[in-house]
Amino acid sequence: SSGSGVTIDGALIKDNFLASSAGGALVHLATHTFDGSGSYVTFNTVFDSTKYIGYEIVTKDILHATDAQVLRLSFRASSADVLTSTTTERFAVTGASNSSSSIAGSASNPSGYFELNYSSGNQSGELAHSKMELYPHGVQKIAYVRGYRTTADGTERTINSMVTAMHNSTAVEGCLIASSSGNVTSGTVDIWGVSK
């Protein structure tokens, strides 16, 4: 918010968080609520390597307008997309609640983006949730993701571990978060900085 917060015993509390100068490790940097009118959101200058060692990105109640889509994160410098053709190394372990033998691993090499959550649907209740720990500064840009979603038949699916890495020294200042195809009907994205 635009207010200055409240200081108690010398510690600033603002927007329900303890400021990093008062010992708070996480600083809330940005939020966005999807409303069906678009397929993406940009955070142009949310990353700052002088202040933060990494970031926590939380997605909640993501519902896509098109079936079987994923939220993707790509990097930006100033206000332009960068690293759009850089190879990403990805490995994930997934599981489903309707089968004890459904745990499986998969690897792929997408170009220019990290996946924020598990492929999810467009029917009521087919919501995706995730938490990404992102380290975009330096040559090795690395993300760890834990995700959860439900399907129309009530099956619950999880990503126990998804590790992605991109080897590129280009400095990044922000990101674009977008559906792999079509608009995002609803849900929220929040970004926190992990203070140095």
Steps between C-alpha positions, in 0.01 A plus 500: 500500500600864474494552880822512699411223747535503878820505703497312832813505717699608196373220276298594192191290426345568159238308302498222765875438473801589711735714292836347409676786680332379819605139449229377265646251253216515245389823335172502309585645160202447270157345457258442214146363479394346169144579391468327162585809297857400417748218468798655677634750751836680490715601796765710327729608785414265785845331524794680662825310552633764739216440748385140454671163468184341359122511482193304605217496246164361611211424266158420642167390351624525140223412254576510126250591228643219284538140617837344591711815532796603716615834642844587366757749625738668256760763579507869417767769501366855526168455318598245235498120500845339500633142495204397286701235316733393781474130580350411837582170671192364678428193711179427693364223722119482503235289666122453496264404783309237302789257451784382720707433188449841342818661632720575202788720392539696181761724343481756223689792351262789434639822355490823694265433791444326833171327588324630811246223550356172379289488184144577607154526351224750433205346686375625835717360776796414276724740686879507507717622789878524527800642677819577310836583657676699229867598480531702176823690566837388372582250228295209637134599522329232709143433618349240733123445479242318708151490355153355542189481287168318474322360193131489414471141626639600841849360450766698683835533332824630641841604383723387783807653343561690182850634448575727210824672407613741232868570431528861384683802643247761380380718789125492554284760675153352471280231359195426290255240633268361236272212413647258248188570291190715547393727784514437873146504636586557866765461768780700658877535476711646782874566502721539809868593507737308730715769658878474505 
